[in-house]
Amino acid sequence: MTAFCLLAGCVYAQAPVAENAQENTAMKPPATETFKPRLVRAVLPADRFRPGGTLPVSLVFANDGAPAAESYHVFVHLETERDCKTAFANSDHEPTVPTTLWKTGQEIEDGPCMVSIPAGAKPGPCWVHIGVYVWEPQHIRFCDEYVRQVEIDPAAPDAKPQFEPLAVAELARRYQALEARLADSATLDSPSLSLRVAKDGSAFALLDKASGVTWHSNPGTTGLGSADVQTAEKKAHLLFNTGTVETSADTIRVRYRDTADSALEITVLFRLLPDGKTIDFSYETAAGIECQGIRFPEDGFWVTDAEQGAVLVPIREGVLIPADSGVVFRRAFDTYGYESCHMAMIGLLKQGSAALLSWSDPYVTIDIKSTWAAGQAIPGRQLLAPTVALRKSARSFQIRLLGKGDAVTVAQAYREVATQRGLVQTWDEKVKRNPLAENLIGASNVKLWTCFIRNVDADGTVKGETMNWTFDEAAAVAEHLRNDLQMERVLFILGGWIHRGYDSQHPDILPTAPECGGDAKFAEAMQRIAATGYLPGLHDNYQDIYRDAPSWDEKLIMKDAKGNLVKGGKWAGGQAWLTCSKTAVDLAKRPQNLPAVRSLSGPCAYFIDTTYAVGLQECFDPAHPLTRADDMKYKCDISDYARDTLGLFGSECGREWAVPHADFFEGLTGVSGRYYHNEAMPECLGATVIPLFEMVYRDCIAMYGKYGYSPESAASYVLHHISIGRPLHYHSMGTHLYWQKAEEKPLPLTPSIAAVEPAGEDAVNITYAWQVTGPVEKDWRVFVHFVDPGATSKILFQDDHVPEPAMTTWQPGVVCIGPRTVQIPKGKTGAFEVRIGMWDPQAGNRARLAAPDGGGRSYRLGLLAVDKNGPKLLPVPESPDGAGQDCFVQADGGWAEGLNLTDRFLKNTHEVLSPLHELTARVLLTKLEFLTPDRRARRTTFGDKAVATVNDRTESLTVRRGDGTEVVLPPRGFLVETPEFVAFHAQTWGSVKYEQPALFTLRSLDGQPLATSKRIRVFHAFGPARCDVNGRMVEVKREMVVE
């Protein structure tokens, strides 16, 4: 039997020791197996969980045998019956400590891990099934326990525990207990800090004398961490529980030895740096001993809810992870990985105090754990704890105490570190290097992604070709933006200009695409774009290479540790392979590559895709081996070469190491109209996105988002860019001379699902219903995507089709298509959000429908829930972000009235964001304030240049201007104030109360502050035309100069 009790608000399951809950001889290990793990206990927060929620579980294993011969995985299943075939949710993962290091008799903590419960999960009881397994070459389970049943209940409260705060006296008692561990300790002292390390090496405490706050080592267990060490003959997993301490003037050294073999040892060092505020943590080994990896300190520098603690992680712009979120997770953040640490630092906040943890080696990983604090030693109810993991060349990191402070304090301290590392290169330096860089200040990013695209199957068969813009048309688009929309500052990038079109036959890019006009028309188009005053740009790629490229050679490609060629993604040109970054530099330098481009294009901004996007790579080809540091070097080399050859350079996403080698990043401010590629990341971390990167590098680099998005659903994305003072990227431009086409109106179609029925194993029959209210003039292709409800960009399976009968024959009423048999990936159960839409494969664009846009012109039909009882359709929960997301495509009574949707959105947003960046590009973001508890209303300050306030909520918000007067911001409203420029989307302004919210900008034209300016340009985007300009009431239809 399994015993249960309630522990600090959590249900605690003590696993059985002697019997497995389910016998399955087919999956039992052989009798000769010496690895004998067992589950000691599993801790869950409750016994009822909501569909669409999460089930967090923390595990403790023990090993009654020898360490495993190889690394195995842990599985956590939710099953409707005691049978894996009924599993509808899981969290299979590698344990924190590899099973090869599970010592005999040792207890191993694992987790917390999160099991995502499908939104369509069937209410009722289910089993929590936990164990250890290996999948290949045979599926063997070494540990296999059904630990307990839980209930899936739509009425269940949130899984977050509802804790009463600890009493002040209890908190004090717990802090005293932590201090007691340091009763006998070695000390390093300075005017700013005091470091104490227990004489047995089992604990430390670091006092910040300026704030009076102490940072303690792991409160829950004895010991500072662990290391995997080995010699030529043996290896061991050393636990830093008891060591020998030595002290010198500025260093404390702790030597840890293996209990079974004292010859295996490692020494960790705490060294006080000359500034008196920083401790350097490092390690060393004796000759003949190699450290494979070290985790030190394990769960060190933790914070709790009672301390108002938080951890700052620089994922793209950055996140603030509070310690009171109630969200449990464990996540590793690799240095410079994709959506990981884009800067080599994290920040720590508690009790109003701040600390900076930083490093310089790319083989550092920060492993952050958020868990409920069940132990009596922990001063709080929730614990948020980072662990520093070092491997290969990584041997140290530093923590600097900052006294009283916040996120800005941390960023300012890291700016000093970045400057010392040579990573800071300001706009003034970049403009001095090349005056062309000045054109990026205030420039919106317009990209014609695929002038020409050729879609190739994996076997090399060409499936289709699409020409979206000729070179003549591309230049005409730029002229339209400059002359018709009067957009003055634009970075105008062409993609798909190369010989075989977008993402095809790299690295053989010339001659340019004949389908678009060839070299002569290309050169002419680049001249025409430059003549508008815009900065012309070109898209290229030297990481991907294709087998049908004339230059294909396996010698150019990276190899993994087993000697295999490394594959890239499958793109338009088919299967890509990854060139080694060392060989990529040589490819770019060939006469037929960048030098030839320069001869055709003249100076421009060159964009080499993926260079900064992927994490740093390793290559194991002995002809061109790479470490991560080598990969960084060669990526810097290709960046510098492109800059020197073409003028300016940028790449995808961006990392801090690239700041001195680039002029713009695409993808750091957002992805597809969201903060992250993994759109659920903030929710999974209980985090809030904050502009940490802007606080460190804002005055060094132009930054944009990446990929297309729907203007009709982009208000939150626009407000995000207002709050960070960055221009938008416009990557969903209409094809050809789009503005000459009739205004795109929604198709008179509203989709739904009429019926869902089982269709045998791993299949379902779906009948789609279309409400038709008018004629359809074109036959579109229907796409149906079944996506992860928590990450809707992740397509799990599809049912794209050409409807029969053809759309052009549809009559008003309801048209049903189907039933259509949809194949579900084998064994996949759960809930899948169903999204539908229409697209034109030739033009590459999607249609607007007469239904609420779910983003990207895909329309939500519901949740398809699949389990052993058959499929069913559930409604999609309403998103709190939905209302008012289309406000920036309005133009009623304003400048862009009568223009198409794309141009309305371009004009409205560029008029706000371009001057805001122009006026603030050379200053850092210096203050961040949250104005509401949900943190969706915020105010950012850019030195003494500007203040931006955004209300990304569904309720109005009253704020005060710099002069003290009140402004009412509607849902999705904002206020930007600088001495020379003001912009607002508001319900009130000065003496005006608007019947409907209005958007205006005001800018001084004589160099004087607005309050004393004699010439003020007033731009009116939408809403009533009245505007109070320094107490003078004016009517502005489009724009006017008030003198």
N, C-alpha and C positions, 0 to 999 in steps of 0.2 A: 504494500500500500504506500501511497505518497501522502505525506503529512503536510498540512497547510496551517499557516498562522498569519496574522496581520502584523507587519513590521513597518513602522513609520509611514503608514498610509499605503503600503504595497502588499500584495499577496505574495507570500513566500512559499515556494514549492520545494520540499525536501525530496530529492529523487530516491527511488528505491536502490538499494545497494546490491541485492543478490539476484533479483529477477528482472528480466526484460518484460516490458508490457506487451510486446508482440514477438512471437517466435517466427522466425523466417529463416530456415536453414539455408536457403539459397543465397542469402546475403550475409551469412556469418563468416567471420575470418577463419582461415585454416587453423587446425589445432597447433601448428608450429608457430603461430603468430605470437610474438612477445610483447607487442604494444597492446596494453589493456586499459584503455581510458574508460571512465565512468562519469556520469553526470551527478554532481554532488547536490546542486540546487539550481533553481531557476526563479528569478524574482520578477513578478509582473505587477503593474500598478493597480489592477482591478480584476474583476472577473466578468465584466460586461464591456463590450467594445462596439463602436458604431461602424456600420458600413461606410466606406470612404475615409475612415480614420486610420490610425496606426496602433499597433500593439507592440510596445517596447518590452524587451526582455533582457535581463542581465544574467549571465551564466557563470557557473563555477564548475570546472571539471577537475578530476584527479586522475592520476595514472598509476595503476597498480602493477604495471609491467615496465618494460624498457622503453626508451624513446622510440618514436616511429622511425622507420627506415627512410621515409619520404614525407613531404608535407601533404597532409590531408585537409579536408574541408569540414566545417561544421554546417549542419542543416537545421533550420527551424521551419516547420510546416504548420499550417492550419488545415485540418482535414475534417470533413463532415463525418466521416467514419474512420475507424482505425485502419486506414488503408491509404497508401500514398496516391493511389489512383483518384482519390477524392480530394486531394490537396487543391485549394483554391488561392492560397497565398503562401509565400515563403520568403526567407531571408538566408539563403545559402551564402557562405562567406569563408574566407581564410581567417583562422583565429588570430588574435593579437600576437600570441606567442606561437611560432610554428610548432607543429606536433613533433618535429624532429628534436625539439628541445624540451619536451615534457618529461621531466625527470621522475624517477620512481618515487612515489609518495608525495609528490608536489601537487599543490592545488593551483589551478590556472584560472584566472579571471578572464572572461571573454564578454565583450559587449560594453555598453548596451547596444543591441542591434534592434532595428526597426522593421517590423513586418507591416507592409502596407496592405490594408484590407480593401478589397475592391468595393467601389461604390455600389455595385450590384450584388454584393455578397448576400446569400440567403439568410434571413434571420433564423436563429436557432442555435443549439449547442454545437460545438466543434472541439476537436482535440488539438492540443499543442504537442507536436511531435518533434523531438530534438535528438540529435546524435552526431556522430563523426563518421565520415565516409570517404571513399575513394571511388571515382567513376570508371576509370580505365586502368588496366585492361579489363578488369572485372569490377562490377558494382558491388563493393563490399562495405558493410556497415560494422564498424568496430564498437559502436555504442549506439543504442537504439531504444529510446524511452518515450512512451506516451505519458507525459508528466501530469497532465490534468486536463479537464474540460473548461472551456470558457463559453460565454454566450455572445452571439452576434445579435445585437439589439439596436434598431434604429433610434430608440428612445434613450439609449445609454448616454450618460454624460461624457464629456470630453475625457480622454484617457489621461490627461494631465492631472496629477494628484492635487487635491485641494488641501494644502498644508496650512496650518496655523503658524504664523511666524514664531520663531523661538523667542522665549522670554529673554529679557536683557540679562538677567542673572544666569540663565543657562548658557547664553552666548559667552559671558565672561568666564564661566567655569570651563567651557570647552577651549577657549583661548589659553587659559591657564594650563590645561592639560597639554596643549601643544608646546607651550613654553617649557613644561617640565621635561620634555625630551632633550632639552638643551642645557640641563642643569650643569653638566660637565662638558665643556665645549672649548674648541680653539676659536680664536677671533681674529678677523681683519677689521681695522677701524680707520675711518677718515672723518673729516668734518661733515660729510654728506651721508655716510652710511655706516652700518655695522653688520658684518657677516659673522655668524656663529655656525660652526659645524660640530656636531656631537663627536666626542672623542672616539666613539666606536664607528664613526662614519655612517650612522643610520638616519640622520636627519640634519637639516640646516634651517636657518632663519635669516632673512635679509631685511634689516630695518632701514627704511627711508627716513632719515632724521628730519628732512624738511617737512614731511607730511605726518610723521609719527605712525605710518602704516608699515606693518611687517608682512613680508611675503614668505610663506612657509613651504617646506617640502611636503610631499604626499601625506595628507592627514589620516588616510584610512589604513595604511599599512606601514610596517617598518621597512626602511630601505629607500635608496635613492634612485634605483634603476637596475639595468642589467646590460650585459654585453655578450656577444657570441665571439669567442676567441678560439684560435686553433694553432697548432704547430703542424709540422709535416706528418706527425704520427697520430695526433689526437685533437679533440675539440671539446669545448664545454660551454654551457650557458651559465655565466657568472651572475649571481644576484648580489646587488650592492647592499647587503644587509649589515654586515660587520666588516670593518676594515681597520687598517692601521693609519693613524693620522700623524702627519709631520707638518710643522709650521715654520715659515721663514718670514722675512719682513713684509713681503707683499703677496705671499702665496700659501695656501693650504693644500697639501697633497694627501690624497687618501688612496691607499693601495688595497685592492680587493683580490682575494685568492680563491680559487676553486676549493671547495671543502674536501673533494676527493683527491685532488692533485694540486698541491700548493705551487707547483712549477707553472701552472697556468694562472696568470695574473694580469691585472690592468690597473693603471693608476689614473685617477681623475684629479684635475687641478682646478682650484678656485684662485684666480689671480686678480688683485686689485690694480686697475689701470691708472696711469698717472693723473687722469682728470679727477680722480677721487669719487666719481659717481658711477663708475662702470665696473662690473665684475666679468672677467673672461672665464668661461667654462671650457675646459679642454680635456683631452686624455692623451696618454702615451703608453706604449707597450715596450717590453724588453726585446732585445734582438731574438729573432726566431719565432716570435709570437705575432700573429696577425689578427687584427680585429675585423670581423666580418660586418659588424653593425653594433651600435650602442644606443640605448635609449636612456637618456639622462638629461635632466631629472624626469623620472616617470611621474606623471600627474603633478609636476611641480608648478609653482606660480599660479596655483588654482585660485578661483574666486567663487563666491556663493551669492545666493539671492539676498541674504541678510546683509551683505557688504555692498549691495547695489553694484555687483561686479559685472564685467563684460570683457570680451575678447574682440579685438579688431583684426580682421583678416583681409589682406589686399586682393580679393578676387575681383578681377576687372577693376571697376572703380573702388570697390571695397564693401565690406559688411561689418555691422556691429552685432555681435552675438551676445545677448544679455543672459545673465545667469538666473533670471527669474521667469523664463519663457514657459517652463513646464515641458519643453520638448526634449526628448532623450535621443541622443544620436552618438555615433562615433564616426569620425571622418578624417582621413589623412589629406593634408594639403602639401603637395610636392612643390619644391622650388621651381618656379617658372613653368609649371605644368599647365595644361589646358583647364581653365576655370579653377585655378589653384592660386598659389602665391605669385602674383605678378610683380611684387616687390619682395626682397629678401628680408622680411620682417613680419612681426605681429605686434599689436599693442595690447596692453593689459591695463584694466581700470578697476579700481575698487576703493570704496570709502573716500571718493573724491581725489584719490591719488592715481598717478599714471606711471607706467614703466614701458620701456621699449626693449623688445627682444629682437636682435638682428644677427645676421650672419652673412658670409660672402661666398660660400661654396655651394654649387648647384646640387650636391648630393645630400642636402638637408631636407627632412620632411617634418612637418608639424602635425602631430596626431592629436586631435582635439576630442575630448570626451565630455558629454553632458549627461549627467545621471542624477537620480534622486539620492540625496545623502541619507542613507539609512544608518550610518555608523554614529556612535556616540561621540566620536572625536571631531566630527566635522561641524564647524560653526555655521550652520545653515540648513535649509531643507533641500536645496538643489546645488549641485557642484558642477562647475565648468572648469575643466583642467586640460591644459596643453602638455604634451610630451614632445621633447625634442629627440628626433632619431637621426643619427649620423651614420653614414656608410662611405666606403671607398675613400675619396680624398678629403671628405669632410671631417674635421677634427676639433672644431671649436665653434662657439657662438658667444654673444655678449648680451648682458642685460644691463641697461642703464636706468637708474632711478631718476624720476623727473619731478618729484614733489607733487604738490597739488596740480591737477591738470585734467585734460579731457582728450578727445581724439585729435584736436588741433595741436595740442602740446606734444603728443606722440609723433605726429607728422612733422612738426618743426624740428624735433630732435632727430628724426630720421633724415630730414633734409641735410643736416650736417654730415651724417654718415655717408649719404649719397654723394655729397660734394667731395668728401675725402676720397671716395672710390672713383671719382672722375665721371660720375653718371649725370651730373647736372651740366647741361649746355643750354643757356637761355636763348630766347628769341633774339636778343641783341647780338649774341655771338653768331647765331645762325644767319641772321640778315647780313652781318659783316662778311661771313664766308661767302654767301650768295644772296644778293639783293632780291632775287626772285622769291625768296622765302617770305618776304613781306606780303606777297599776294595771298598767303594762307591765312593771314590775320582777318578774321571775320568772314572767311569763305565758307559757303555751304558746299556740300559734296554731292555733285550730281554724277551718276554713273549710268551709262548705257551698257548694261551688263554684257549683252550678247548681240553685237552687230550681226555676227554670223555664228550659227551653231550647227554642229553636225553630230547627231546622236548615233553612237556605235555600240553594238552588242559586245558582250564579253569575248565572243569568237571573232570579232573584227568586222562583222556585217554592219553596213551603214543602214540604220533604220529610217532616217529622215534628215532633212536639212531645212533650216529656217533662216532667212535673212530678215532681220528686224529693222535695220537701218543701213542704207548705203552710206558711204563716207560723205557724200553730198548732204544727205539727210541729217547725219550726225552734226555736221557743221551748222545746218539750218536750225537744229534744236538749240544749240548754243546761242545763235543769233536771236532766236525767238525769246529766250530767257532774258537776254541783255536788252533787246530793243523793245519788245512788247511788254514783258513783265518788269522791266527796269531793275533787274537783280544785278547789282554792280560787282559783287565779289563771289566768285564761284571757282571751285576746283572741279574741272569737267573731265571725267575719265571715260575712256573707251575700252570696252572689253570685247573679245571676239573679233579683233582686227587682224589676228595673225593668219597665216596661210590656210590652215584647215579649220579655223574658227575656234570658238571658246573651248578651252581645256582639251585641245586635240593636238596630237603630234608634237608636243613639247619634247625637246627644246628647239625644234626646227620651225622658226616663226616666220621666216621670209621666203618668198615675197609675200606681201600682205594679201588678204583675202580677195581673190578676183571677183567673187560674188558681190562684194561691196564697192568695187570700182578699181581695185589694184593700186599699185604704188603711186602713180601720178595723182589720182584722186585722193589718196590718203595724205600725201604731202600737202596738197592744196587744202584739205579739210583742217589739218593741224594749223596751217597758217591762218585760216579764217577764224578758228577758235581763238588763237592767240590775239587776233585783231580785235576781238570783242573786249580785250582786257582780262579775259579769264585765263586761268592757269590750265593749260592742256595736260592731260595725264593719260598713261597707257598701262594696261594690265598685262602681266606676263607671269611666268612660273618656271622656276628652276629646281624645284623639289620633285615634281612629277615628271616621269618620262614614260612614253608609250611604245609598245612593241612595233607599231607601224611607222614610227618616226625613222627617217633615214639615218639618224645618228644613234639608233638603238645599239647599245653594247652593254652586256651584263657586267663588264668591268666598272661601269659607272655607278652601279647600284649598291646600296647598303646591304650588308649581311648581318643576320642575327647571330647569337652566340653558338648556334648549331650549324652555321655556315649557309643558311638558306637566304635567298634573295628576299628582301623586305617589300611586301606589297603596300601600296597606298590605297586610296579609295577607288570606287568605280564612278567615273565621271562621264561627261558627254563623250569623250574620246575612248571610252571603255575602261579596262582595268589599267590603273596607273601603278607604277613602281617608283620607289623612293630613291632618288639619287643621293649619294653621300655628299654632304655639304662641301667637302673639299673638292670633289669633282664638279660640283655645281658652279663654283667660282670660275673654274676653267671654261665651262660651257658658256657662261655669260660673257666671257672675255673674247670668245672667238670672233673673228672679223665679221662673220655673217650674223652675229647676234647684236649685242648692245652698240658696238661701234657703227654697224650698218643702220640700226634704228635711228641713232643720232643724226646720221646723214639725211635720213628721210624726214624726221619729225622736227628737228631743231630742239632747243632747250625745252624740257618738259618735266613733269612730276612722274616718276616711274614707280609703278606699284608691282612688286614681285610677290605674288600670292603665297600664303602659308608660311613664309619665312619666319615670322614671329608667332604664328598661331599655335603650332604643335609644340609640345614640350621638347626640351633639349634631348637629342638622340645620341645613341651609341652605335658605332659600326665595328664589326669584328672581322672585316676583310683585312688580312695582313698587308695588303697593298695600300690601303688607306684607312687605318684604324682611327676611331674617334672615341674620345671620352665626351662627357657633357661639356666640359670646358672647351675642348677642341671644336665641338659643334657650334658653340657660341662664337668662338673666334672666327670661324669661316663664314658664319652668317653675318657677322659684323663686316667681314671683308667684302662680301658680295654687296652689302648695303653701301659701303663706302665707294666701291667701284661704280655702282649705278649712280650715286650722287655725283661723283666726279665726272662721269661720262655724260649724263643726261641733264643734271642740274639739281633736282630735288628727288627725295626717295621716301616711300612709305610701304607698309606691308600690313598684313592682316592681324587683328587683335592688338598686338603690342606688348612689350615687356620693358621693364626699366633699363635692362642692359642695352636695349636698342635706342634709348633716348639720344645719346650723342651721335648716333649713326643714321638717324632718320629725321624726317621733317613732319610726317603725319602717320597716325595709326588709324586703321579702320577696324572697329569691332570692340574697342575698349569701353565705350560708353553704353553699348547695348547690342542686342542681337535680335533681328526680326521684330522690332517694336517692343521688345521685352528687355529686362535687365540681363538675362543670362540665356545661353543655349539650353541649359537645364533650367527651365523656367520655374520649376518647383523648388529650386535650391534655397531661396530665402525662407520659405515655409518649412522646409525640412530641417533647417538649422534654427528655426525660431528667430531669424535675423531680420535686420533692417538694412537696406542698401544705403551706404553713406559715401560721400565723394572723397575718400581717403587719397586716391591718386592725385586729385586736384590740389590737395593740400601740400603735396610734395613736388609735383612736376608740372603744374598747370602752365607756368611761364616758359616751358621748354619745348612744347610739342603741340601740334594740332591733332585733335582726336575726334573721331566720329564713331557711330555705330556701324553695323554691317547688315547686309541682306535686306530684302524688301519687306514691306509691311503695308497695311491698309490705312490710308489717311482717315477713313471713316471711323476707325477704332483706335486712334493714336493719341488721344488727348493726354493720357497719363505719360506717354513717352515724350510728348512735347514738353510737358511740365517738368519732367526729369531733366531734360536738356536746358530748360530755363534755369532750374535750380543749380546746375553746374556751369551755366554760362557758355554752352557749347553749341555751335551750329548743327543743324540736322544733316543726315545723309538721306538723299532721295534716290533710292535704288529700284523703284518700281515705276519707271517712266513709261508712258505710252509709246507704242511702236510707231515708226515712220514719222510723218508730220502730224502728230496726234492731235494738236490743237485745231487742225483744219477739219477734223471729223466732227460730226454732230455730237453734241453733248451726250456723253454716255449716261443713259438712263437705266435704272434697274430693269432687268427682264421681268415681265409680268408673271413670275413663277414663285410659288412658295412650296418648299419641299417638306415632306414628312414620310414616316414609315407607316404603311397600312397594315402589314402583318409580318410576324416573325414566327417561323415554325422549324422544328428539328428536321434535319436532312441526313440522318445517319451520323456515324462517328466523325467528329471533327469537321462538321459542316452544318450550315444553317440556311434555310430558305428565307429570303427577305423580299417583300413586295414594297416598292417605293411609290409614293403617291405625290403627284404634282398638282397643286391648285393653280389653274391657268385662268388669268383674267384678261388676256389680250394676245395678239399674234406674236409669234416668235419668228424673227426674220432670218435666222441663221441656225444651222445644225451644229450644236456644240457637243463636245464629248463630256460625259459625266465622270467626275472622280468621286469615289467613296473611300474615305480613309477611316480605319479603325485604329484609334490612337490611345496611348496611355493617358488616363484622365488627369494624372498629375504632371504630365509633360507632353502637351499636345503636339509638340513638334516631332515626337517619336512615333512614327507610323509602324504599327505592328503587323497589319495586313490590309489588303485593299480589295475593292470591287469596282475598279474603273471600267466603264463600258460606254458603248454608243447605243443610246436608247432606240428601241423600236416600238412603235412607229417613229419616224424622224420628227424632230421637234417642230420643223416648219409646217407639219401637218396637224399639230395639236390645236384643238378647238377649246374655247372657254368651257370651264368645268373642271373635273378631276380626271387626270390621266394616270393610270396605274402601270408601272413597269415591273414585270416579274410574274411569279416569283423567280428570283435569281439565286442560284446556289452559290454560297460564299464559303470557300474553304478556310478553316481556322487552322493555324499552325498546330501540328500534332501535340496533343496533351495540354494545350494552353486553355486555361479556364480563368474565370474572373469577370471583371467588367471592363468593357472597352467603349470609349466615347466614339460615337459615330458622327463623322463630319462629311458633308456632301457639298458639291459645288460644280461649276462648269468651267471648262477651259478649252482654248483653241490651241491644239498642238503646233500648228504652223506659226501663229503669231506669238505663242508662248504666254498669253494673258488669260486671266480669269474673268468671269462675268460677275457683275453685281446682280443680286436677286432681290426680290421684294420680301426680304426677311431680315431679322437682326443678324448683323455680321458677327461671326464668332472670332474674327481675326483672320487676315490674309484672304478674305473672300471665301472662307469656308464656313459652312452653316451647320449648327449643331442640331442633330436629330434625336439624340437621346443616348442612353447607356445600354449597350447590349450586354446582358449578364448571361454568362455561360457556365453551367455546372452540370453534374451528372443527372440532374432532373430536367435538363433541357434548357433552351434559350428563352429569354424574356426581355422585353424592352422597358426600361425605366427612364423617367425624366431626368434631364441634366440639371443639377442644382444651379440656381441663378448666381451669377458672379457679382460680387459687390463692386467690381470695377466697371461694370457695363454702362451705367447711366452717364450720358453726356460725353461719351468718347468721340463723338463726331463734331464737336463744336468748332474745330479749326478748319473744317471745310465749308463753313458758312460764309456767305458774302452778301447777305441781304442788305441792300442800301449802301454797300461798301465798295472799295476799290475794285475788287475782282468779281463784282456782280455780273452775271452773264457769261463768265468764263467757265471752262470745264473744271471738273473736280480736282484734277491734278494741279492745274494752275492756281486755283483758289488756295489749295493747301500750301503750295510753294510760296506764293506771295504773302499769305498771312503769317507764316512761321518765319520766313526769311527776314521779314521786316522787324521782327522782334529779336531773333537770335543773332543775326549778323552784326548789328551795331553793338549788342551786348558783349559779344566776344571781342569785337574790334576795340572796345573801350577797356576791357579787363584782361586781355590775353597776356599782358606782361606782369600780372600780379597773381599771387596765390590766393586760393580760397582760405580765408582766415577765421571764419566763424560758422558754426552750424547750430541751429536751434530748432527743436521740435515744438510746434505750437499746440498740438493736440495729443492726447494719450495714445492714439493709434499711429502716431508719427507720420501721418499722411499729409499733414500741413506742416511746412517747414520754411525756415528762413535761412538763407546763406548770404555771407558777406565776403566781398572780394576786396581785401585791403581797405583803402579809403576811396575806392572807385565806384562800387555799386553794392546794392542790396537787392536780392530777389526773394520774393515770397510767393509760394505756390500753395494752392488749396486743392489737393488731389483727393477730394471727398465728394460725397453726394449731398452735403449740406453746405449752406453759406457760412462764411467766416468773416468776422469784422476784424480788421487790422488797422494799425496806425502808420501813417506816412512819417517820413523823417521830420516834418514840421509839426507833427502831432495831430493832424486832422485824420478823421476816420475814413476808411474805404471798405466797402462791403464787397467781398469776393464771392461770386457765385460758385456752385460746383464746377470744378476744373478752371477756376479763376486764378489770376496771378497779378502781381504788381512788381515791376522792375523800376528801381530808382537809381539814377546816377546824376551827378551835377548837370551833365549836358543832355541826358536822354532819359525819357520815362516811357514805360509801356504798361498797359493794364488791360485785363479782361475783368470788368467790374460791373457791379450794380449801382454803385455811386461813385462820383468823382467831383470833388469840389462842391459846387452848389447844385450839381445835377444828380437827380435820382432817375435812373433809367427804368422804363417799363419792361424792357428786355435787356439782358446783359450786353455790353458793348465792348469792342476791342479797338483801342487807339494807341498810337505811338506819337511822342512829341520829341523833336530833336533840335537843339540849337544849331544854327547855321553860321553864326558869327564868332564861334569859339568862346562865347561867354556862357556862364551858367544859365540854365533855363529861367531862373527867377529874374535875371536882368537882361536876358537876350532881347535883341531888337528884331531878330528874324528867326522864327520857329517854324519848322516844317511839321505839319500835322498829318498823319496817315490814319485813315479810317478803314478798318477791315470789315466790320459788320455791326449791326445793332443801330439804335437811334443815332442820328448824325450830330447831335449837340455835344459840344465839348467845352469845358471850362479851361481856358488857357490864361493862367495868371490873373484870374478874376474876370476875364473877358469871355463872354459867351459867343461861340462861333458855330456855324453850321458847315460841316465838312462832308461832302458827298463821297469823294474819293481821297483827295489830298489837297492841301493848300499851304501856302506860306503865310503865316500871321506876322505882320510887321507893325 
